[in-house]
């Protein structure tokens, strides 16, 4: 499953197991992914992702909204309750079957250029703590930043006249 996730753009994955309000174990799964939306602009890329994430095929949508993060990139938040996974998924994961629903909070963040989008995804069996998990995923998404690996000045940007005078 992890190889398949990596091939589909997952850059980071973390599992968590903890007690919920009923002292039963809850499982959470956090992923950071980088996907190509195919959209012509970053704003359109995140808008398309937001609409896909809020589609009826993914479960019962609790919230869907566009937002701006501290990195000043357009983003879309979607939270939903997903139906129980198929039996074969719980078998592969070694989880007990029982038809448990899960809560998922996703934030799609537009990269500065192009059609690529970063997805922060937090899924948990602790559905009763959906609001808390939404705050967690928003907190993680708020730490995302983009750094230009090649910070050479662009040809279309005029140099600072003040900088020229100081040099």
C-alpha positions in Angstrom: 0.0 0.0 0.0 2.8 2.4 0.8 4.5 1.8 -2.6 1.2 2.6 -4.3 0.9 5.8 -2.2 4.4 6.9 -3.2 3.6 6.3 -6.9 0.6 8.5 -6.5 2.4 11.5 -5.1 2.6 10.9 -1.4 5.8 12.5 0.0 5.2 11.8 3.7 3.0 9.5 5.7 2.5 9.2 9.5 0.4 6.7 11.4 -0.9 7.4 14.9 -2.7 5.1 17.4 -4.2 6.7 20.5 -7.0 6.3 23.0 -10.2 8.2 22.2 -12.9 9.3 24.6 -14.1 5.7 25.1 -10.5 4.4 25.8 -10.7 2.4 22.6 -7.8 2.7 20.2 -8.2 5.3 17.4 -6.1 5.3 14.4 -5.0 8.4 12.4 -3.1 8.7 9.2 -1.5 12.0 8.0 -0.1 12.3 4.4 1.5 15.1 2.4 1.2 14.7 -1.3 2.2 16.5 -4.4 -0.1 16.0 -7.4 -0.4 17.5 -10.9 -3.9 18.8 -11.4 -3.4 19.6 -15.1 -4.9 23.1 -14.6 -3.4 26.0 -16.5 -2.9 28.2 -13.4 -2.3 27.6 -9.6 -5.6 29.3 -8.6 -7.6 27.1 -11.0 -5.6 24.0 -9.9 -6.6 24.5 -6.2 -10.2 25.3 -7.2 -10.5 22.1 -9.2 -9.0 20.1 -6.4 -11.4 21.7 -3.9 -14.4 20.8 -6.1 -13.2 17.2 -6.5 -12.6 16.8 -2.8 -16.1 18.0 -2.0 -17.7 15.7 -4.6 -20.3 13.2 -3.5 -18.2 10.2 -4.4 -15.9 10.8 -1.3 -18.5 10.6 1.4 -20.7 13.0 3.4 -19.2 16.4 3.2 -19.2 18.4 6.5 -17.4 21.5 5.3 -15.9 22.9 2.1 -14.3 26.3 1.8 -11.6 28.2 0.1 -9.0 29.9 2.3 -5.7 31.7 2.3 -2.8 30.2 4.4 0.1 32.1 6.0 2.2 31.2 2.8 -0.3 33.4 0.9 -1.3 30.7 -1.5 -4.9 29.9 -2.4 -6.1 26.7 -0.6 -9.2 24.6 -0.3 -10.4 22.8 2.9 -12.7 19.9 2.7 -13.9 17.7 5.7 -16.1 14.7 5.3 -17.2 11.4 6.9 -16.2 8.5 4.7 -18.0 5.2 4.6 -16.4 2.1 6.0 -13.6 0.8 3.9 -14.0 -2.4 1.9 -13.2 -5.6 3.8 -10.1 -6.3 1.7 -8.6 -2.9 2.9 -9.1 -3.8 6.5 -7.6 -7.2 5.9 -4.5 -5.8 4.3 -4.1 -3.2 7.1 -4.6 -5.9 9.8 -7.5 -4.0 11.2 -10.7 -5.5 12.7 -13.7 -5.4 10.4 -16.8 -3.8 11.7 -17.8 -1.2 9.3 -16.4 1.8 11.1 -16.7 5.2 9.3 -13.7 7.5 9.3 -13.3 11.3 9.3 -11.1 13.0 6.8 -9.9 16.6 6.6 -8.0 17.7 3.5 -6.3 21.0 2.5 -5.2 21.5 -1.1 -2.6 24.2 -1.5 -1.6 25.7 -4.8 2.1 25.8 -5.6 3.4 29.2 -6.7 3.6 28.2 -10.4 2.1 25.6 -12.6 -0.6 23.0 -12.1 0.9 21.2 -9.1 -0.9 21.1 -5.8 0.2 20.0 -2.3 -2.4 18.0 -0.4 -2.3 17.8 3.4 -4.7 14.9 4.4 -5.6 13.7 7.9 -7.8 10.7 8.3 -9.0 9.2 11.6 -11.4 6.7 13.1 -12.1 9.3 15.9 -15.1 10.8 14.1 -16.3 12.4 17.3 -13.2 14.6 17.4 -13.7 15.9 13.8 -13.4 19.5 14.9 -10.1 18.9 16.7 -8.7 17.0 13.7 -9.8 19.8 11.4 -7.8 22.3 13.5 -4.8 19.9 13.4 -4.8 19.7 9.6 -5.2 23.5 9.3 -2.3 23.9 11.7 -0.1 21.5 9.6 -1.2 23.3 6.4 -0.3 26.6 8.0 3.3 25.5 8.2 3.7 24.9 4.5 5.9 27.3 2.6 7.5 27.4 -0.8 11.1 28.4 -1.4 12.5 29.0 -4.8 15.5 26.6 -5.2 17.0 28.9 -7.9 16.6 32.5 -6.5 18.3 34.2 -9.5 16.6 37.4 -10.5 14.1 37.1 -13.3 14.7 39.0 -16.5 11.3 40.6 -16.4 11.8 42.1 -13.0 13.4 45.5 -12.9 16.2 45.8 -10.4 15.8 48.2 -7.5 17.0 51.7 -8.3 17.7 52.2 -4.6 19.8 49.0 -4.5 21.7 50.2 -7.6 22.5 53.6 -5.8 23.7 51.8 -2.7 26.0 49.6 -4.6 
